[in-house]
Amino acid sequence: MQSFLEKTVEYLYKKYGDDISDLCIVLPNRRAGLFLKTHLSKNLKKTFWSPEILATEDFVALLSELQPADSTTLLFELYETVKKCNPNNSESFDEFSKWGQILLSDFNEIDRYLIDAKQLFGNLKNIKELETWSLNSDEPLTDFQKQYLDFWQLLGTYYNDFVERTLVKKHAYQGLAYRVVAADPEVRASKHPWKKIIFAGFNALNLAEEIIIEKLVDADKAEIIWDTDSYYVNDPNQEAGRFIRKYNEYGRFKKIKERNTVFEETLLSNEKKKITIIGAAKNVAQAKVAGSLVTEIQNVQGHLQNTALVLADENLLFPVLHSLPEKLEDINVTMGYPLKNTPVAGFFDLVFNLHENAKKIAGDKPNYSFYHTDLVKLLNHSYTAIALADKDNHLSVKSIVYTIQSRNIVFAAQSTLEKLFSQRPQEYLLLKPLFEHWRSASDALNCVQYVIELLKDGIIAQQNSKEENKSSLELEYLFSFTKIVKRIQVLMTDYPDAIEDVKTLRSVLNQIVRGSTLPFYGEPLMGLQVMGMLETRTLDFENVILLSCNEDILPSGKAVNSFIPYELKRFFGLPTYSDKDAIFAYHFYRLLQRAKNIYLLYNTESDALGSGERSRFLTQLAYELPKVNPNVVITEQLLSIPVKSSANSDGLHVVKTPEIIEKLKQKSGSGFSPSLLNKYRNCSLEFYFHGIAGLQEAEEVEETIGADVLGNVIHGVLEELYQPFVNNKLRVEDIKAMKGKVEELAVKGFEKNYSRAEISYGKNLLTLKVALKFISNFLDAEIAAVSAAEKRGEPVIIKALEEKLTAEMMIGTATVTIKGTADRIDSIGNITRIVDYKTGMAANNELKFDDWDAIRTDTNLGKSFQLLMYAYLYHKMNPHITENLQSGIITFRELSAGLKSVKVNGNTYLDSETLKEFESQLQTLLTEILDPSKNFIQSEDVANCIYCSFKGICNR
């Protein structure tokens, strides 16, 4: 295969010989220039001065003698123009930038196509006036309509002032440079010592390019080399050849056809090609397929020298890189790594969120407090650990995060932060500038600069403690951000009124970051080439793997951000979506032109709106090309992943390894509680995760008091109220005296988790009131119960509160401890009661059963199991109590029901025989837990997983 660039070099050498050094070769992109130099060196085989090789934009910038301006500077200049031309405009720079970018793009297109701006914007104004026209001429325009028309009327003024402003500063955007050069290209080109200018590999030219090339060719200072294939040029219905046909037949190049050199191939019509179209579900599957194809090509051919992996969607870069074979030695990535995807960018986002959200919540107040979510995210970020890195590596903020979460600190003022960091003064000294309040954009920028320096010192400290990783990627990230900060400082100096607040600063920072990339460094001519679609221009490869061949990507779709309507674009000759489709079609077919092994991948899954089906280019190729070229073999495949049958699936399970059995033995010694055994009854895998593996839910700040805290507070208050009366007869007067202490004890209980301020308003205050109401109602019910018992002559005696109950049981040869904590044990007359307090409901069907096997297997009987276990343990510790034993629940939501006892075969009293039967069931359950052959498995009842903390692990 002879590539287009090789043919170009051969042609130039034959025509110009040793004078080739005096040429200027203009190519569509910079990438092609590097390959062209390589082909030149191989062809001439001697030392020579290289001709000047330029990309189009570099060539035009050189001839214009203007300095190309970056998009951010242009946006600021346009903002100055808007303020000058429309003094009534009170928009901030942040608001302006949302439409300013679109206007810049329109100005660029107008100049690239040499449009009469006055005429275009005049027509645009007239169109908008017609849109607001009303049959009722007496009806005046609203203020909004007037502002709307003023905007369209001023666009032409904006354009004229903006062009004048940039030319005065010797700056130019790309379109303006084109317009300047198109005015007199011969004179400008004559200032350079080029014998001839060669334009090679172009397809769709804008009007300025057409004029420039035409005038230079007419003056015998240039010639053009086209790269075409008869397949798409000779077929009038083939959109890929639209522009070439235009230049051949109707365009301004027809009269200079003898100075057009056309390499018209017949490769698509005659050459053998193997084309494989592969559909894969989602982008990651495409990346994986691409990786396997690269491996296959490498195994067959032994190298990847003529292989290109082309990404129509450049967002697939990193999934693709991670899918490439590990042993791949030579790879060249022509795309840069987006700076916005770096962890440094994410860290700065957290810093800005911390302050912006705090300022938003504070409103107009000068001082503000930080929201816990933003604060914890920042402190937990890996770059905070890097910022605190030192040679001893002993600095940490984990204890600070733990305190925030355990104390439920919702908002942290600076004074709160000082208290939190009181035990970590070194950490606070380093991080304090991050928490200084931002009064202006300058404060924010100073903070960003400080963070960059802090991170740099931390990275260097980490490197000094390790021999490896001396050239840190993180330092590259920071260097890029340093350049951005310096750039913004210059902008703030040049345009002092533009960046006035933090919001605008962040908008500008994000805009620059989004447009910045970190280049990959490698051997550009060796091995696999990974590139975007536009970078393939003029390049040819034997093996091509093209990803994301979907509509709205290839071609890019009809969505266009522009103030100029479609009809006006067509009238003035500006490019429309159909022109862009033709450009994409040319790139697509030209990429396949000289390739032999072609793999075209597409995503089979459409997006939420139903779009994203495979590209029409694929359908067109599969339908039309085989009719023209019998040597083409096209196969279509759908990547399918076999789904494991649920019938053969054992679900997620954990085998009891020797290590797990050892942990079970340890747990047998420390004791199994009713709640842990209930987890096993619900799902043995949940039992393993919680009780054996020791997995816990991540600690999080609860902004409002949760049900668990409410229950703990109520339990704690009742314990303190009743503690003085343990082993004494309870009297009505004692209970009445308790009422005066309830509020103080409840507030003190909530203050263990929340500050007094946090329980003095909102939902937390309501929860406090609920707790007080629950306790008050309970005491009222107690008064009634004790009064009734006194009348019957049955004393009420509190025997124990929060009583620790334990017993041992032999399971085989192992001794197993079982334990529990009873909220209250009391007696009324000759009846002993074990009481469990519940703030939730307790349904009657949860507290009764007839079948003893159900107590071990029925997950709805968890409360019955717990109450029976309390009774069993109490009986073991007090064997003389063999009858008149009750174990039940007092629920604060149903106090009128009194003690809701567990019922076995309809009997509310538990005797020795009942407890002995429970012991048998408990032994069976513990034997199963300790059996090495019984795996921990998922519950078959998915309903058990609804509130499980570990359902994410099980993918339930």
Secondary structure, 3 states (H helix, E strand, C coil): CCCHHHHHHHHHHHHHHHHHHHEEEEECCHHHHHHHHHHHHHHHCCCCCCCEEEEHHHHHHHHHCCEECCHHHHHHHHHHHHHHHCCCCCCCHHHHHHHHHHHHHHHHHHHHCCCCHHHHHHHHHHHHHHHCCCCCCCCCCCHHHHHHHHHHHHHHHHHHHHHHHHHHCCEECHHHHHHHHHHCHHHHHCCCCCCEEEEECCCCCCHHHHHHHHHHHHCCCEEEEEEEEHHHHCCCCCHHHHHHHHHHHHCCCHHHHHHEEEEEECHHHHCCEEEEEEEECHHHHHHHHHHHHHHHHHHHHCCCCCEEEEECCHHHHHHHHHHCCCCCCCEEECCCEEHHHCHHHHHHHHHHHHHHHHHHHHCCCCCCCEEHHHHHHHHHCHHHHHHCCCCCCCCCCHHHHHHHHHCCCCEECHHHHHHHHHHCHHHHHHHHHHHCCCCCHHHHHHHHHHHHHHHHHHHHHHHHCCCCCCCCHHHHHHHHHHHHHHHHHHHHHHCCCCCCCHHHHHHHHHHHHHCCEECCCCCCCCCEEEEECHHHCCCCCCEEEEECCECCCCCCCCCCCCCCCHHHHHHHCCCCHHHHHHHHHHHHHHHHHCCCEEEEEEECCCCCCCCCCECHHHHHHHHHHHHHCCCEEEEEEECCCCCCCHHHCCCCEECCCHHHHHHHHHHHHHCECHHHHHHHHHCHHHHHHHHHCCCCCCCCCCCCCCHHHHHHHHHHHHHHHHHHHECCECCHHHHHHHHHHHHHHHHHHHCCCCCCHHHCCHHHHHHHHHHHHHHHHHHHHHHHHHHHHHHHCCCEEEEEEEEEEEEEEEECCEEEEEEEEEEEEEEECCEEEEEEEECCCCCHHHHEECCCCHHHHCHHHHHHHHHHHHHHHHHHHCCCCCCCEEEEEEECCCHHHCCEECEECCECCECHHHHHHHHHHHHHHHHHHHCCCCCEECCCCHHHHCCCCCHHHHCC
